[in-house]
């Protein structure tokens, strides 16, 4: 899937695959080192789509964090 064809929902669904816990503390983050190198550019585009959508007010940051499973 090319970035031009990616919707906000598809970007969020993709980024869920890159969420992992941070070391010994109970906190999650997006880590692109866990995705295959040949797919990294697509994940970067997904992150950009989400950031632009937050900046444009299409989705709140809290809603993004909830949907990508980064909250709590």
Secondary structure, DSSP 8 states (H G I E B T S, - for coil): --GGG--HHHHHHHHGGGEEE-TTSS-EEE-GGGS-GGGHHHHHHHHHHHHHHHHTTSS-HHHHHHHTT---
